[in-house]
Amino acid sequence: DHQTVERLSPVNTLALALIAFAGGAELRIEMVRTVIRSVSWALLLQSVLVLVLVAGAFFLLAPRIPFVSGMPLLPMIGVSLLWGVFAISRSPSALLGILSQTRAKGPVATFSLAFIMASDVVVVVLVALVMMLARPLVTGGGSISAEDFSVLGHELLGSIAMGTTLGLGLAAYLKLVGKNLLLVLLALGFGLTEFMRYVHIDPLLSFITAGFVVQNFSAQGDKLLHAVEQMGGMAFVVFFATAGAHLDIPLLRSMWPIALALCTIRALATWLAARLSSRIARDPPMIRRWGWSSLISQAGFALGLSVIIARSFPDFGEGFRAIAIASVAINEMVGPILFKFALDRAGETHAHEVAARPSLSPPGPEPS
């Protein structure tokens, strides 16, 4: 029942922390360095162009969306911007699952892995920025000033500083002690998250930074990923279960054509941005043709963003979350199939090889 679901909701806090730790720990400097030009242009266009196009589409469809249709112009623009930033989130878990299953090696696999992991950081920063811009539009109170940007800058820098400190401390703990990691992650996921919120630090950005520091500035990255996988199993089950339990079925029944339309527009905008970025970056033919295929999936990270937005804007939060869950369900059904098809067509799959853990990046070329 609803009360049981609400009692389980605190587990979402832990799940989001684990997702952020894993996302940061999967972002390896040496991997990004090999495709830095392609990833940089893709991040720029996928973040800006897709956000604008999808937000514009949401605004045009707003009269047909129940929880937005009666809003004045400015709040409608604010909600559209929030949907746009939600739409640019991707699915690290779907990507890693397909790469682990297929043992894919090649330019498409390398580009996809580097882009998806780097985009997590960009999306977290953009979410903070867009929420700051949308709040006065939605509430109708106040305006955006230079002080707001100063506060946002302090929050982001503080989050990175906190994450760096946490990452160095966690790396030292993993090296010197290395025991009771599940309890440590539990304490960080619950206790430290609430402290960060209290002092106005972004927990997602801090935990992503911490995972990145542990992976790239110590030899403890695999230990952290293994501990996250161990604890994440049960936490993610509860996380997705509570997401499904919050789904407003009557509202979804009336909105599924809208969700399908928004997913289609997002996919087209993603393809267009990928084509433009590949042309500017002069990518290899395979990335130009198939690089966009890994960018369709959405899963836990996107659901986590919908939770944050719903919590921050309770007036329309439940409706926003319902259509977000519907969109994630559609994208998670289509995205992995499309990516697997693209890897097959690019000739990068090696499904006959023994599969590795999803947390491991694709292996390098075999020695000749």
Disulfide bonds with the S-S distance in Angstrom:
none
